[in-house]
């Protein structure tokens, strides 16, 4: 997903509080097939501002947005038009991936889009726009357990404890983080992975049964933006009773 990069450009363009909510669940079956359920939402006021900004960019010319330092194109992940979403899947079909359902709804001034995608394999799913700016892999460790990872395109090795402390003490970085957190107040992103067998190990923030969850709530943790930029979700699960091709 291009979540962080787009959010940052959006904040610069609007210079106002912009709330976005994303809830994603990847369900993997014991043969490597599965489903991906996505629900994302944005306030209607913000959507209206984006649409106005895009119309202005088109009226001013093809290069207007670039000249202003703005990206007026809403990424696929945040398209709130059901027909547009269906058209994207139909115009660029990927073998082994099917859009099962999509519907939009409005609740209390917020517009939500719900998507359900079925896939035959992780390799097929990885080819979709939904994973354009992230890497997904499935390997085996020394004990034969499956290791499922999803990393953002900007993910880098995490800093050592010493460097992390030095970074936290940097007044400029602390101030920038506070300003960013204020711009994205209310933003919440939840990624869930349900695996077919016992979870052996994971860096998830929450684990319930065979489901690992990574929940990022900026109101609770102002460092969420940095964590999303260097996102590296990892879950190790038993291979007993499962036969899944590595990726």
C-alpha positions in Angstrom: 0.0 0.0 0.0 1.1 3.6 -0.6 -0.5 4.6 2.7 2.1 6.7 4.3 3.4 8.5 1.2 -0.1 9.5 0.1 -1.1 10.6 3.6 1.9 12.9 3.8 1.2 14.5 0.4 -2.5 14.8 1.4 -1.6 16.6 4.7 0.7 19.1 2.9 -2.0 19.8 0.3 -4.9 20.3 2.7 -3.0 21.7 5.7 -5.9 20.6 7.9 -6.7 17.6 10.1 -7.4 14.6 7.9 -8.8 11.5 9.5 -8.5 8.2 7.7 -9.4 4.7 8.9 -8.2 1.4 7.4 -9.1 -2.1 8.5 -7.6 -5.0 6.5 -7.8 -8.7 7.1 -5.8 -11.3 5.2 -7.1 -14.8 5.7 -4.8 -17.6 4.5 -6.1 -21.2 4.0 -4.0 -24.4 4.4 -3.5 -24.7 0.6 -2.3 -21.1 0.1 -5.5 -19.6 -1.2 -7.5 -17.1 0.8 -9.3 -13.9 1.0 -8.5 -10.2 1.6 -11.1 -8.0 3.3 -10.5 -4.3 3.3 -12.6 -1.5 4.8 -11.4 2.1 4.6 -13.1 5.3 5.4 -12.7 9.1 5.2 -14.9 12.0 6.2 -17.1 13.3 3.4 -15.8 16.7 4.0 -12.2 15.6 3.3 -13.4 13.7 0.2 -15.1 16.8 -1.1 -11.9 18.8 -0.6 -9.9 16.2 -2.5 -12.4 16.1 -5.4 -12.4 19.9 -5.5 -8.6 20.0 -5.5 -8.5 17.4 -8.3 -10.9 19.4 -10.4 -8.9 22.5 -9.9 -5.7 20.7 -11.0 -7.4 19.4 -14.1 -8.8 22.9 -15.0 -5.3 24.4 -14.5 -3.7 21.9 -16.8 -1.9 18.6 -16.7 1.1 19.9 -14.9 -0.7 22.1 -12.4 -0.5 19.6 -9.5 3.2 19.1 -10.0 3.9 22.8 -10.2 2.1 23.3 -6.9 3.9 20.4 -5.3 0.7 18.5 -4.9 -0.4 15.0 -5.9 -4.1 15.3 -6.8 -4.6 11.7 -7.8 -6.3 9.6 -5.3 -4.6 6.2 -5.1 -6.5 3.0 -5.8 -6.7 2.1 -2.2 -8.8 5.1 -1.3 -11.2 5.1 -4.3 -14.8 5.5 -3.0 -16.6 4.8 -6.2 -17.8 1.2 -6.5 -17.9 1.3 -10.3 -14.3 2.7 -10.5 -13.1 -0.1 -8.2 -14.8 -2.8 -10.3 -13.5 -1.3 -13.5 -9.9 -1.4 -12.2 -10.2 -5.1 -11.5 -11.9 -5.9 -14.8 -9.7 -3.7 -17.0 -6.5 -5.1 -15.4 -7.4 -8.7 -14.5 -4.9 -10.9 -12.7 -5.1 -14.6 -13.0 -6.0 -16.2 -9.7 -7.5 -13.0 -8.2 -11.2 -12.3 -8.1 -13.1 -9.3 -6.7 -15.9 -11.0 -4.8 -17.7 -7.9 -3.6 -17.5 -4.2 -3.2 -19.8 -1.7 -1.7 -19.7 1.9 -0.4 -21.7 3.2 2.6 -22.0 6.5 4.5 -22.3 6.5 8.3 -22.3 9.7 10.4 -20.6 11.9 7.9 -18.0 9.3 7.0 -17.8 7.4 3.7 -16.6 3.8 3.8 -15.6 1.4 1.1 -15.7 -2.4 1.7 -13.8 -4.8 -0.6 -13.5 -8.6 -0.5 -10.9 -10.2 -2.8 -10.4 -14.0 -3.2 -7.0 -15.3 -4.4 -5.6 -18.7 -5.4 -2.2 -18.0 -4.1 -0.1 -15.3 -2.4 1.9 -14.9 -5.6 -1.2 -13.9 -7.4 -2.3 -11.5 -4.7 1.1 -9.8 -4.6 0.6 -8.8 -8.3 -2.4 -6.5 -7.5 -2.3 -2.8 -6.9 -3.1 -3.4 -3.3 0.5 -4.5 -2.7 2.1 -2.1 -5.2 4.3 -0.4 -2.5 4.8 -3.3 -0.2 6.5 -6.7 -0.3 4.8 -9.9 0.8 6.8 -13.2 1.3 6.3 -16.7 2.6 9.3 -18.8 3.5 10.3 -21.7 5.8 12.6 -21.3 8.8 15.1 -23.9 10.0 12.4 -25.7 11.9 10.1 -26.0 8.9 7.6 -23.4 10.2 6.1 -20.9 7.7 7.3 -17.3 8.0 4.9 -14.8 6.5 6.1 -11.2 6.2 4.7 -8.0 4.7 7.1 -5.1 4.5 6.5 -1.6 3.3 8.6 -0.4 0.3 10.6 1.9 2.6 11.2 -0.7 5.3 14.7 -0.7 6.7 16.4 -2.6 9.5 15.2 -1.2 12.8 17.8 1.0 14.6 19.6 -0.2 17.7 18.4 0.8 21.1 21.1 3.4 21.4 20.4 5.1 18.1 16.6 4.9 18.9 17.3 6.8 22.1 19.4 9.4 20.4 16.7 9.9 17.8 14.0 10.2 20.5 16.0 13.0 22.1 16.4 15.0 18.9 14.2 18.1 19.6 13.6 18.8 15.9 12.5 15.3 15.2 10.2 15.3 18.2 8.6 18.6 17.1 8.1 17.3 13.6 6.5 14.1 15.0 4.1 16.2 17.1 3.1 18.3 14.1 2.5 15.3 11.9 0.5 13.6 14.7 -1.7 16.7 15.0 -2.4 16.7 11.2 -3.4 13.1 11.2 -5.4 13.1 14.5 -7.9 10.3 14.4 -6.1 8.1 12.0 -6.3 4.4 12.7 -4.9 1.6 10.6 -5.4 -2.1 11.5 -3.8 -5.0 9.7 -4.8 -8.5 10.5 -3.5 -11.9 9.3 -5.4 -15.1 10.0 -3.3 -18.2 9.4 -4.5 -21.8 9.0 -2.4 -23.3 11.8 -1.0 -22.4 15.2 1.0 -19.2 15.5 4.5 -19.9 16.8 5.8 -16.3 16.9 4.9 -12.9 15.7 5.7 -9.2 16.2 2.0 -8.3 16.1 0.6 -5.9 18.7 -2.3 -8.3 19.4 -2.8 -12.0 19.0 -6.1 -13.9 19.3 -6.1 -17.6 18.4 -4.7 -17.9 14.9 -5.1 -14.2 14.1 -2.3 -11.7 14.5 -3.1 -7.9 14.5 -1.0 -4.8 14.0 -3.0 -1.8 15.1 -1.7 1.7 14.6 -3.7 4.5 16.3 -2.0 7.9 16.1 -4.1 9.3 19.0 -2.5 6.7 21.2 1.0 6.7 19.7 2.4 9.8 17.8 5.2 7.6 16.4 2.8 5.6 14.3 3.7 7.4 11.1 7.3 6.4 11.4 6.3 2.8 12.2 4.1 2.7 9.1 6.9 3.9 6.9 9.1 1.1 8.1 6.4 -1.5 8.5 7.6 -5.0 8.8 4.8 -7.4 9.9 6.0 -10.9 10.6 4.1 -14.0 11.7 5.5 -17.6 12.1 3.0 -20.4 12.0 3.2 -24.2 12.1 3.4 -26.1 8.8 1.6 -29.1 10.3 -1.6 -29.7 8.2 -0.7 -27.1 5.7 0.8 -27.2 2.2 1.5 -23.8 0.8 3.9 -22.7 -1.9 6.7 -20.4 -0.8 6.8 -16.9 -2.2 
